[in-house]
Amino acid sequence: MSAPQPYTELLAAIPVCRREMTILGGTTAYWEYGPSDSGTTVIAVHGFRGEHHGLEPVVAHLPGVRVVSPDLPGFGETPPLPGVVHDLTTYVRWLRTFADAVAPGSVVLGHSFGSIVVSAAVADGMTTPSVILVNPIGAPALEGPRGILTRLAIFYYAAGARLPKRLGAALLRNRAIVRVMSVSMAKTKDPALRAFIHDQHDTYFSRFADRDVLRDAFLASVSHDVSQFADLIEQPTLLIAAERDDITPIEAERRLAKKFPDAELVEIPAVGHLIHYETPAVAAEAIRRFLAQPDASRPR
């Protein structure tokens, strides 16, 4: 039985519509939340192995804001793009094309791996008035406090790609390994919230199309970080970082903020890489304050 969603009532009050569009020869599934006539639209890009559901707790705390939330190619309900390697270049091209087609000139938000895709796209010339990065990957993954675990993850995804197809897929979708990942990231002591987080990962963390897409996206996630693109992003930028993030330590996030020409850093205590699950209300409040600034929503 699924664990109860702590934000059900808030989310139920927000209108939502599922849509599809052909982007780069493939079908992109995306969801529109909030009023269609809102003065502010945010394109929200989820993290590695995730999908649009992961950002819904934050969306639930943003009534009145139109949020466009796609599933990345190869994840959730969006199939892989035909005939390409799903590296960072492909995801940047996809995001720029998607934004131009669905919501040109919108604010753009990225969580975790999505922060890399968003940063690279904006540095590449994506039109947006401002940028929001939640749990940004602010330094090379191998330099994080759990660099050894990152190396183990590299071995894990490599093994999944090299084993016979059926065995490789079973390894990558193994529920015990998914649970270990979930337990290692969750910091809350609230048993109900922990149950919800584990249920979310059990339900959605293995909804990738195939092991090749997963391998490509993982390599992109550990081969790049936001610091590579920060000085090229002139737009006002909000960084929402966690003081207990095991992937990018808070000291690295503070250094990252100084690399942007115009950035604000919000630090959330007692939470790790799951801000979107554990402290969505705090993140949403920071987002609302940021969007209320004139420069944050003015088209560029």
C-alpha positions, 0 to 999 in steps of 0.5 A: 500500500502506498504511503500517504502523500503529506501534500495531497490537499494542497496539490488537489487545490491546484489545477493540473493538465497532462500534455504531450509535444513532439520535441527533437523527433520524440514525444515529451510528456509534461504537466501544467500546474496552476492557472493558465493565465498566471503572470509567472511561468516556471519550467521545472526540471527534475533530477536523475532517475526522477520524474515530474512527481518528485517536484510536486511537493514544491508545486503544491506550495506555489498556488497561483504560479503556472509550473510546466514540469516535463519528464526528461527524455528516457524517464517517466512517461517521456521515451528516449529521443531517437538516434542520440546519446543522452548526454548533457549536450542532448539534454540542453538541446532538448530543454531549449527546444522544449522551452521555446515551444511550450513556454518561451521566456519562462523562469527555469528551475532545476533540481539536482541533475536538473540544475546541471541541465538548466545551468548548461542550457542558460549558459548556452543562450536559453532565454529566461529572466531568471534561474532557480537551482534546488540542491544544485550540483555545485562541485564535481561529484567525486569531490563530495563528502561521499566520493567513495559512494560516487565511485561505487555508483559508477561501478554499479551503473557500469555493471548494469550496462555490461551485464546481459540485458535482463540481468543488467535491468534487474540490477538497476531496478533492484528494490533493495538498492533503491531503498539503500539510496533512499535511506542514505539521502533522507535526513528527516526523523519523521517516520511518516515523511520517511515512509512517503520518501521511500514510497516515492523512490520505490514507485518512480525511481526505476521508471527509466526507459532502458539501461542505456539511457540511464547510463548516459544520464548518469555519466552526464550527472557525474561528468559535469556540475553547475560551477562549470557554467555559473560565470556565464549566467547573467540572469538573477539566480536563486540557489536553494541549498541544504546544509546536510547535502551529501552530494555537494557540501554546503561549503561548496555551495557557498563557493558556487554562489560567488561564481555567479554574477548575480546570485542569492543563496538560501541555506536550509538546515537539517535537510540533505539532498531531498529538499523537494520532499522534506522541506518543500514549503521552505523552498517554495517560500524562497521561490515566491520571494525571489519571483516577487523581485522585478528582475526575476520575472522580467523577460530577457 
